[in-house]
Amino acid sequence: MSLGLLTLHIQISGCSSLKEKRGRLKPLLARLHREFNVS
């Protein structure tokens, strides 16, 4: 069994609301989940 931990701090410029930030992060997280099977 492999176990790893990765912490990212992402700064999204041009987003003023939390809803906008989540909207930009959602496709990125979905791609990471698809390609690397991560949660």
Residue pairs with C-beta under 8 A, 6 or more apart in sequence:
10 25
12 20
12 21
12 24
12 25
15 21
15 24
32 38
33 39
